[in-house]
Amino acid sequence: MPSRATGLTGAAGEYYVAAELSRRDWLATVTIKNSPGTDVLAQRLDRQRIIAIQTKTASVGNHFRLKDKDEAPGERDNEWYVLVGLGDESQRPTFFVIPRHVVAALTYLEHRDWLWHTDRLRAPVRQGKERNASSQRTIRAAWIEGYREQWELLDESAWNAPFLADPTFLELAQRLPLPDAYPPLSPSL
């Protein structure tokens, strides 16, 4: 597959998300560029529910690149991420529908795990001195498999959505507590 310019990859993800929402009876629109924290706005016509979606798109592989700003948990229960994995042009993309606060927690915990070489999320475990901080963050598709195609989650509060990511993150949250501004990772916690 030929490589795409980064901006085109991101735009493709946004439009794929808007199309998938439209297929599911949402009125969806891609926002203008640089709209803070929202790439797609959608409204459920039958219930007047409005959601804000941030998209991240991977053109190849199973790694989604995020930044330190993605650690912000959001302030409302209608904020979501949809991570889009593009394959070749003959394949339908993969979609991971995740509450914004969960993405924030995953990026926060993953980065601290990486910084301190605990590497609970990777193998083999490496020990050593603390790494230098970076603005780069990563979420791997394997860590969020439970959120694949979970479009029905959008009908309810993001804060009430079940935690469907790798359970290692719950262990990390016990060892590396999240800041107070974060809602619980799961309504049952």
N, C-alpha and C positions, 0 to 999 in steps of 0.2 A: 504494500500500500504506500503510495507516495506521501511524503510528509506535508502537513498543512501549516500555514502560519498560525501562531498562537491565537490571535484574535479571531480567526475563522473557526478554529476548533471550539473556542468558547461560545461564539455565536451559534454554531451548529447545535451545541448542547442546549442552549436557551430555546431555540426553535423546536427541537425535539421534545423538550419538556412541555412547551406550550401546546404542541400538537397532541401529546399524550393526555394532557388535561382536557383538551377540547373533546377528545374521544370519550372521556369519562364525564361529560356533561358539566364541565367547568367553562366559564367564559374567561379565557386566558389571554394575556397580552405581554409581550416582551417590553420591558421598560427602556427608556433612553439610557445610553451609556452613562456611567458614573452615578447612577442612582444608588445611594448608599444602602448596601446590604440587601438589595432586591433586584433580581434580574427578571423575574416573572411575577406579575400580579394576577391572581385568579379569584373569581367569585363563583360560588355555587348558586346557580340561579334559583333553585327550588327552596333554598334556605337563607339566602342572602349572606352566606358565610364568605368572608374575604380572607385570603391567605397571601403571605409574602414569601417568595421562594428565591433563595440564592442558589445558583448552579455552579458546579465545578465539573469540568469535562476532561477526561483522559483520552487522548487520541490513540494511544497504543499501550498495551500492558494493563496492569491492575493497580497502579498507584495514582492516587489523586493528590495533586499538589495544592497546598493551601498556604496561608501566611499566618503570622502571629495574630493579625487582626481577627482571624476566624476563631480565636479563643473567646471572643466576647459572646456571652450566652444569650443575648437578646433580652428584650424587656416585656414581650407579649407572647401569649400562647398560640399565636397564629403564624409563627415564623418557622420556616423549614429550609432544609437543604435538599436538593436532588442532585446526586452525583451521577454523572452520565459517562458510561464507558463505551466509546465508539470502537467498532470493529472495522472490517472492510466494508465497502459500499453495499455489498449484497446482504449484510447482516443487520438485524434490528439492534439498536444499542441496548445496553443493560442500564437499568435505572435503580438507584438506591434512594429511597424516600426516608429521610431522617430528620427528627426534630432538631432545630437550631442549637438548643442547649446541649444536646447529646454530641453533636459535631464539635461544639466548643469544648466540652469535657474530653472527648477523645483526642483532640489536637493538643490540649493542655497536658493530659496524662502521657500521651505518646512522646511529646517533646521532652518532658522531664525524665521519663524512662530512658530516652536516648542520651540526654545530658549527663546523667549519672551512671551510665554504662550498666544499668541493671538489666537492660535488654530483655525484659520479661516477654516482650512482644516479638522478639527475634531469637534466632539460635545461631551460633552458640552464645552462651553468656560470656560477656567480656568484662573484666574488672580493670580498673585503672583510675586515673584522675578525671575530674569533671571535664567534659568537653566545653568548648566555647559556644556561647549562645548564638542562635541563628534565627532569622525571621521565617525561614522555611519550615513547613510542616507537611506531614504525609499521612494519608489514610490509605490503607491497603484494602482492596475489595474483600479479601478473606476475613478481615476483621468485622465487616459490616454485612456479611452475607444474609443475615436474618432480615435486613431491611430491603432486600431485592424485591422490586415490584409491589411494595406495600402502599399502594396509592390510597387504599381505604383509610389509612391513618390520617389523611388530610381532612377528613370529615369531623374530627374531634380536636380537642385541645392538644397541642404538642406536649404540654406538661403532663398529660395523662397517658401518653403513648407508652407501651411496654418497652423495656430495654431489650433490644434484639441483637446487640453487638456481641463480640467475643467476650465471654465472662472474665477473661484476664483483666479487662478494664475495670470491672467491679473490685477485683483484688487490688489493683493499682490505686483506685480511689480510696481504699481503706488505708493504704500505706502512704500515699501522697495526697492528702486530703485536698479537695477542690476548694477554691475560695468561696466565701460566704455568699457571693452574688449568684452562684449557680443553683438552679432548682435541682432537686434530687434527680439522679439518672433514671429512676423508675418510680412510678407512683407508689409502689409497694415498699420502697426503701426509706 
